[in-house]
Amino acid sequence: MQTRIAIIGSAEFFDRIQSVSHQVSNIELDGYIYQNPQEASQLLKQIKPCDVIFLSGTLPYLFTKKLHDQLPIPVVYLAQDEMTIASTLLAVLYHKNIPFERISIDLFDSSIVSNVLDAIDIETGPLHIMDYGNILLSELFKFDELVTFHHSLWKKGEIDLAITSVHAVYDQLFTLGVPVIRMADPKTTLIRGLQEAKAKAEYVKSQSAQVAVGYISVNSSNGEQRKSIDIFAHEIFATVQQRNDSLFVLYSTRGDIEALNPNDFSFLENQEIFIGFGYGATMKEAEKNALVALSFAEKNHHSCYILTENKDLLGPFPHSQKQQKLVNDHPDLYLIAQKAKLSPANLAKIIDFAKDSGWQHFTSADLADYLQVSRRTAERMIKKLVDHGYIQIVGEEMTYQQGRPRALYNLNIPIVF
């Protein structure tokens, strides 16, 4: 099956990447050509159906970044790297015999040049480099600063050649009569970029086609609830099976579920309906994950949870889209869980709670609300971790005039987990 790749870049970039495209099998390129990288955001809105978007560099990537989350397909870009800088400088030395001190360079990250020179143990005098990564990239961004940087150095007689990574800057400098070359990406870099784009597209396709099973639980089936379920199933192109008066099963794909937005779950807020979706490589795995997700939904009124094949729990929708991990495969955390006689999954959720709360002090009630368990269950978990020094008591909170003050705790486990 062909992978359709939309290329956004200059005409020169598109010609170069077309020249190597035959070395990557089963791809088809569509070109969207700009004169200036700032035009990339408009071109992004014009793209016809494809599998992945390939941007020619860091600038068009940053100019379009705010639109990426709205796209149903992946976006990749060709980043400047040491190979590109090294091959460009080598070509200048070999063909033009110009010392580094007589060259001006603009690029997104000037440290790349330093890395190349350090790697080959070359010492030079002060270099003329403009790092435009520090320039505010916005709709008001102008390339005049880059043009002025090179042009002024050339007029002062301080350089013999300008190297630019921006095609629009190259065109202006050429018009001004400044000796200039483009920073050319080696063929291997272009091929690697196409391979990455193809791999990303294939991965997203495989994920989207993954089996998704949904279990819907209702207190008592009635006409209004059944209508809401049928409308929801239609939105995700799912087939519906009714197991009994209070349980329905939906069969769909991961791609259709992930295409939903929070408003699609709004019908849950006014009805006693609970939904759990599960993803899996097989139908059996997806059904098992869906039942676990449903058990979380039934503890949280009017909600939907999703459990992935990696045991990442997403939800509750539509109120929140936080993520918890229901498994823990870190060997050190596994030892902690064994020592404290706590399940690895519960330990992982407690750590997620601490991260989500910004590692602030917490009470047993805070933890109980987060884990959707009783106060007593949360207190038992805390006690096990306190007994082994993994949670510390750091104070008390007196929020009421009567009753015992509530203990304040702090997690004492390294944050790298």
C-alpha positions as CSV (number, residue, x, y, z in Angstrom):
1,M,0.0,0.0,0.0
2,Q,1.3,3.4,-1.0
3,T,2.1,6.0,1.8
4,R,1.0,9.4,0.6
5,I,3.4,12.1,2.0
6,A,2.6,15.9,1.7
7,I,5.8,17.9,1.4
8,I,5.7,21.5,2.5
9,G,8.8,23.4,1.5
10,S,10.5,25.5,-1.1
11,A,10.6,24.5,-4.8
12,E,14.3,23.7,-4.4
13,F,13.7,21.5,-1.4
14,F,10.9,19.6,-3.2
15,D,13.1,19.0,-6.2
16,R,15.8,17.6,-4.0
17,I,13.6,15.3,-2.0
18,Q,11.9,14.1,-5.2
19,S,15.3,13.1,-6.6
20,V,15.8,10.6,-3.8
21,S,12.2,9.4,-3.3
22,H,12.8,6.4,-5.5
23,Q,15.1,5.0,-2.8
24,V,12.1,4.7,-0.3
25,S,9.6,2.1,-1.5
26,N,5.8,2.6,-1.7
27,I,5.6,6.3,-1.2
28,E,3.9,9.0,-3.2
29,L,4.8,12.7,-2.7
30,D,2.5,15.7,-3.0
31,G,4.3,19.1,-3.1
32,Y,3.0,22.3,-1.4
33,I,5.4,25.0,-2.3
34,Y,6.0,28.3,-0.4
35,Q,8.2,31.3,-1.1
36,N,8.5,32.0,2.6
37,P,8.3,29.6,5.5
38,Q,5.6,31.7,7.1
39,E,3.3,30.6,4.3
40,A,3.4,27.0,5.6
41,S,0.5,27.5,8.0
42,Q,-1.8,28.5,5.1
43,L,-0.5,25.6,3.0
44,L,-1.3,23.2,5.8
45,K,-4.9,24.2,5.6
46,Q,-4.9,23.3,1.8
47,I,-3.6,19.8,2.1
48,K,-5.6,17.1,0.4
49,P,-6.0,13.6,1.9
50,C,-2.7,12.1,2.8
51,D,-1.0,9.9,5.4
52,V,1.7,12.2,6.8
53,I,2.9,15.8,6.5
54,F,6.6,16.4,6.0
55,L,7.9,19.9,6.6
56,S,11.2,21.0,5.1
57,G,12.7,22.4,8.3
58,T,12.4,23.8,11.8
59,L,11.0,27.2,10.7
60,P,7.9,25.8,8.9
61,Y,7.4,23.4,11.7
62,L,7.3,26.1,14.3
63,F,5.1,28.4,12.2
64,T,2.5,25.6,11.9
65,K,2.9,24.0,15.4
66,K,-0.3,25.4,16.8
67,L,-2.3,23.6,14.0
68,H,-0.7,20.2,14.6
69,D,-3.1,19.0,17.3
70,Q,-6.0,19.6,15.0
71,L,-4.7,17.2,12.4
72,P,-5.6,13.5,12.4
73,I,-2.3,12.5,10.8
74,P,1.3,12.8,12.1
75,V,3.6,15.8,11.2
76,V,7.4,15.4,10.9
77,Y,10.1,17.8,9.9
78,L,13.7,17.8,8.7
79,A,15.8,19.1,11.6
80,Q,19.2,20.7,11.1
81,D,21.9,18.3,12.3
82,E,25.7,17.9,12.4
83,M,25.7,16.0,9.1
84,T,24.1,18.9,7.2
85,I,26.5,21.4,8.7
86,A,29.6,19.3,8.2
87,S,28.8,18.5,4.6
88,T,28.1,22.2,3.8
89,L,31.4,23.4,5.5
90,L,33.4,20.7,3.8
91,A,32.0,21.7,0.4
92,V,32.9,25.4,1.0
93,L,36.5,24.4,2.1
94,Y,37.1,22.1,-0.8
95,H,35.5,24.1,-3.7
96,K,36.0,27.7,-2.5
97,N,38.9,27.4,-0.1
98,I,37.4,30.1,2.2
99,P,38.4,30.0,5.9
100,F,35.7,29.7,8.5
101,E,36.4,33.2,9.8
102,R,35.4,34.7,6.4
103,I,32.0,32.9,6.4
104,S,28.7,34.1,7.9
105,I,26.1,31.4,8.8
106,D,22.5,31.5,10.0
107,L,20.8,28.5,11.5
108,F,18.3,27.6,14.2
109,D,20.8,26.3,16.7
110,S,24.4,27.6,16.6
111,S,25.7,24.9,18.9
112,I,25.6,22.5,16.0
113,V,28.5,24.3,14.3
114,S,30.5,24.2,17.6
115,N,29.8,20.4,17.9
116,V,31.0,19.8,14.4
117,L,34.2,21.8,14.8
118,D,34.9,20.2,18.2
119,A,34.4,16.7,16.8
120,I,37.1,17.2,14.2
121,D,39.3,19.2,16.5
122,I,39.4,22.5,14.5
123,E,40.1,25.7,16.3
124,T,39.1,29.0,14.6
125,G,38.9,32.6,15.4
126,P,35.5,34.3,16.1
127,L,32.8,33.0,13.8
128,H,30.0,35.0,12.2
129,I,26.9,33.0,13.3
130,M,23.3,34.2,13.7
131,D,21.2,31.9,15.9
132,Y,17.6,32.6,14.9
133,G,16.3,30.1,17.4
134,N,16.3,33.0,19.9
135,I,14.2,35.2,17.7
136,L,10.6,35.3,18.5
137,L,8.8,33.2,15.9
138,S,5.4,34.7,15.3
139,E,3.2,36.1,12.6
140,L,5.2,39.3,12.9
141,F,8.5,37.5,12.3
142,K,10.6,39.0,9.5
143,F,13.6,37.6,7.7
144,D,15.0,41.0,7.2
145,E,17.2,40.5,10.3
146,L,18.8,37.5,8.7
147,V,19.3,39.3,5.4
148,T,20.8,42.4,7.2
149,F,23.1,40.2,9.3
150,H,24.8,38.7,6.2
151,H,24.6,41.9,4.0
152,S,26.1,44.2,6.5
153,L,29.1,41.8,7.1
154,W,29.7,41.6,3.4
155,K,29.5,45.4,2.9
156,K,32.1,45.8,5.7
157,G,34.4,43.3,3.9
158,E,34.4,40.9,6.9
159,I,33.1,37.9,4.9
160,D,33.6,36.4,1.5
161,L,30.6,34.0,1.6
162,A,27.2,33.7,3.3
163,I,25.6,30.4,4.2
164,T,21.9,30.4,4.9
165,S,19.4,27.7,5.9
166,V,16.4,29.8,4.7
167,H,15.6,29.8,1.0
168,A,13.8,33.1,1.2
169,V,17.0,34.7,2.7
170,Y,19.1,33.1,-0.1
171,D,16.9,34.7,-2.8
172,Q,17.2,38.2,-1.2
173,L,20.9,38.0,-0.7
174,F,21.4,36.8,-4.3
175,T,19.4,39.8,-5.5
176,L,21.7,42.1,-3.4
177,G,24.8,40.6,-5.0
178,V,26.0,38.9,-1.8
179,P,28.0,35.6,-2.5
180,V,25.7,33.1,-0.9
181,I,24.9,29.4,-0.9
182,R,22.1,27.3,0.6
183,M,22.8,24.9,3.4
184,A,22.1,21.7,1.6
185,D,20.8,18.6,3.3
186,P,22.8,15.4,2.3
187,K,20.9,12.8,0.3
188,T,21.2,10.4,3.3
189,T,19.5,12.9,5.5
190,L,16.6,13.4,3.0
191,I,16.2,9.6,2.6
192,R,16.2,9.2,6.4
193,G,13.5,11.9,6.7
194,L,11.3,10.2,4.2
195,Q,11.8,6.8,6.0
196,E,10.8,8.4,9.3
197,A,7.7,10.0,7.7
198,K,6.6,6.7,6.2
199,A,7.2,4.8,9.5
200,K,5.2,7.4,11.5
201,A,2.3,7.1,9.0
202,E,2.3,3.3,9.1
203,Y,2.4,3.3,12.9
204,V,-0.6,5.7,13.2
205,K,-2.5,3.6,10.6
206,S,-1.8,0.4,12.6
207,Q,-2.9,2.1,15.8
208,S,-6.1,3.6,14.2
209,A,-7.1,0.1,13.0
210,Q,-6.6,-1.4,16.4
211,V,-9.7,-3.1,17.9
212,A,-11.7,-1.0,20.3
213,V,-14.5,-2.5,22.4
214,G,-16.9,-0.4,24.5
215,Y,-19.1,-1.6,27.4
216,I,-22.0,0.7,28.2
217,S,-23.8,0.2,31.5
218,V,-27.2,1.8,32.3
219,N,-29.3,1.7,35.5
220,S,-32.4,0.8,33.5
221,S,-32.7,0.8,29.8
222,N,-35.3,3.2,28.4
223,G,-36.1,4.8,25.1
224,E,-34.1,8.0,25.7
225,Q,-31.0,6.1,26.9
226,R,-31.2,3.7,23.9
227,K,-31.5,6.7,21.5
228,S,-28.4,8.3,23.1
229,I,-26.4,5.1,22.8
230,D,-27.4,4.6,19.1
231,I,-26.4,8.2,18.3
232,F,-23.1,7.8,20.1
233,A,-22.5,4.5,18.3
234,H,-23.2,6.2,14.9
235,E,-20.6,8.8,15.7
236,I,-17.8,6.1,16.1
237,F,-19.1,3.9,13.3
238,A,-19.7,1.1,15.9
239,T,-22.0,-1.9,15.9
240,V,-24.1,-2.3,19.0
241,Q,-25.1,-5.5,20.8
242,Q,-27.4,-5.5,23.8
243,R,-26.3,-8.2,26.3
244,N,-29.1,-7.5,28.8
245,D,-31.4,-4.7,30.0
246,S,-28.5,-2.8,31.5
247,L,-25.4,-3.7,29.4
248,F,-24.6,-2.8,25.8
249,V,-21.4,-3.6,23.8
250,L,-19.9,-1.5,21.0
251,Y,-17.4,-2.7,18.5
252,S,-15.3,-0.1,16.7
253,T,-11.7,0.9,16.1
254,R,-9.2,3.0,18.0
255,G,-9.0,5.6,15.3
256,D,-12.7,6.3,15.4
257,I,-12.6,6.6,19.2
258,E,-9.7,9.0,19.2
259,A,-11.5,11.1,16.6
260,L,-14.1,12.0,19.3
261,N,-14.0,15.4,21.0
262,P,-15.2,16.1,24.6
263,N,-18.6,17.4,23.4
264,D,-19.4,13.9,22.0
265,F,-19.5,12.7,25.6
266,S,-21.8,15.5,26.8
267,F,-24.9,13.2,26.8
268,L,-23.4,11.4,29.8
269,E,-23.9,14.4,32.1
270,N,-27.7,14.1,32.3
271,Q,-28.1,10.4,32.2
272,E,-27.1,7.4,34.4
273,I,-24.8,6.0,31.7
274,F,-21.3,4.7,32.2
275,I,-18.9,3.8,29.4
276,G,-15.6,1.9,29.4
277,F,-13.5,1.5,26.2
278,G,-10.7,-0.9,25.8
279,Y,-8.0,-1.2,23.1
280,G,-6.1,-4.3,22.2
281,A,-4.3,-6.3,19.6
282,T,-7.1,-8.9,19.8
283,M,-10.8,-8.7,20.5
284,K,-10.4,-10.6,23.8
285,E,-7.7,-8.2,25.0
286,A,-9.9,-5.2,24.1
287,E,-12.9,-6.6,25.8
288,K,-10.9,-7.3,29.0
289,N,-9.6,-3.8,29.0
290,A,-13.1,-2.4,28.4
291,L,-14.5,-4.1,31.4
292,V,-11.7,-2.7,33.6
293,A,-12.4,0.8,32.2
294,L,-16.1,0.4,32.9
295,S,-15.4,-0.5,36.5
296,F,-13.7,2.9,36.8
297,A,-16.5,4.7,35.1
298,E,-19.1,3.2,37.4
299,K,-17.2,4.7,40.4
300,N,-17.3,8.1,38.7
301,H,-20.9,9.3,37.9
302,H,-21.7,10.2,34.2
303,S,-18.3,9.3,32.8
304,C,-16.3,7.3,30.3
305,Y,-12.8,5.8,30.7
306,I,-10.5,4.3,28.2
307,L,-7.9,1.6,28.9
308,T,-5.2,1.1,26.3
309,E,-3.2,-2.0,25.5
310,N,-0.3,-0.6,27.5
311,K,-2.6,-0.2,30.5
312,D,-2.8,3.6,30.3
313,L,-6.1,4.7,31.8
314,L,-7.6,7.8,30.2
315,G,-10.4,9.8,31.6
316,P,-12.9,10.5,33.0
317,F,-14.5,12.0,29.9
318,P,-16.0,14.5,29.5
319,H,-14.8,16.1,32.8
320,S,-11.1,15.3,32.5
321,Q,-8.5,13.6,30.2
322,K,-5.9,12.8,32.7
323,Q,-3.8,9.6,32.3
324,Q,-3.0,7.0,34.8
325,K,-0.8,3.9,34.4
326,L,-2.4,0.7,35.7
327,V,0.8,-1.3,35.4
328,N,4.3,-0.7,36.7
329,D,7.2,-2.4,35.1
330,H,10.0,-0.4,36.7
331,P,12.2,-2.8,38.7
332,D,13.0,-0.4,41.6
333,L,9.3,0.5,42.0
334,Y,8.4,-3.1,41.9
335,L,10.8,-3.7,44.9
336,I,9.2,-0.8,46.8
337,A,5.7,-2.2,46.1
338,Q,6.8,-5.6,47.4
339,K,8.4,-4.1,50.5
340,A,5.3,-2.1,51.4
341,K,3.0,-4.9,50.5
342,L,1.2,-2.7,48.0
343,S,0.2,-3.7,44.4
344,P,2.6,-2.2,41.8
345,A,-0.5,-0.8,40.0
346,N,-1.6,1.1,43.1
347,L,1.9,2.4,43.7
348,A,2.1,3.7,40.2
349,K,-1.3,5.5,40.6
350,I,-0.1,7.1,43.9
351,I,3.0,8.4,42.1
352,D,0.8,9.7,39.2
353,F,-1.3,11.4,41.9
354,A,1.8,13.1,43.4
355,K,2.9,14.2,39.9
356,D,-0.5,15.6,39.0
357,S,-0.7,17.6,42.2
358,G,2.8,19.1,41.7
359,W,4.4,17.1,44.5
360,Q,2.5,19.2,47.0
361,H,1.5,18.0,50.5
362,F,-1.8,16.0,50.5
363,T,-4.3,14.4,52.8
364,S,-5.8,10.9,52.7
365,A,-9.0,12.5,51.4
366,D,-7.1,14.0,48.5
367,L,-5.7,10.6,47.6
368,A,-9.1,8.9,48.0
369,D,-10.7,11.4,45.6
370,Y,-8.0,10.9,43.0
371,L,-8.0,7.1,43.2
372,Q,-11.8,6.9,43.5
373,V,-11.6,4.7,46.6
374,S,-12.9,5.1,50.1
375,R,-11.1,7.2,52.7
376,R,-10.3,4.1,54.7
377,T,-8.7,2.4,51.7
378,A,-6.6,5.4,51.0
379,E,-5.5,5.5,54.7
380,R,-4.4,1.9,54.5
381,M,-2.3,2.5,51.5
382,I,-0.7,5.6,53.1
383,K,0.1,3.7,56.3
384,K,1.9,0.9,54.4
385,L,4.1,3.5,52.7
386,V,4.6,5.5,56.0
387,D,5.8,2.4,57.8
388,H,8.6,1.9,55.3
389,G,9.5,5.6,55.0
390,Y,8.1,6.1,51.5
391,I,5.6,8.7,52.7
392,Q,6.3,11.2,55.4
393,I,3.9,13.0,57.8
394,V,4.8,16.7,57.4
395,G,2.0,18.4,59.3
396,E,-1.7,18.7,60.1
397,E,-4.6,20.5,58.4
398,M,-7.4,21.8,60.5
399,T,-10.2,22.8,58.1
400,Y,-13.1,22.5,60.5
401,Q,-13.7,23.9,64.0
402,Q,-14.6,20.4,65.3
403,G,-13.1,17.0,64.8
404,R,-9.5,15.7,64.6
405,P,-7.1,17.6,62.4
406,R,-6.1,15.8,59.1
407,A,-2.6,14.6,58.6
408,L,-0.6,16.1,55.8
409,Y,1.7,13.8,53.8
410,N,4.5,14.1,51.4
411,L,5.7,11.3,49.0
412,N,9.3,10.3,49.7
413,I,10.1,8.4,46.4
414,P,12.5,9.8,43.8
415,I,10.7,11.8,41.2
416,V,12.5,10.1,38.3
417,F,9.9,7.3,38.5
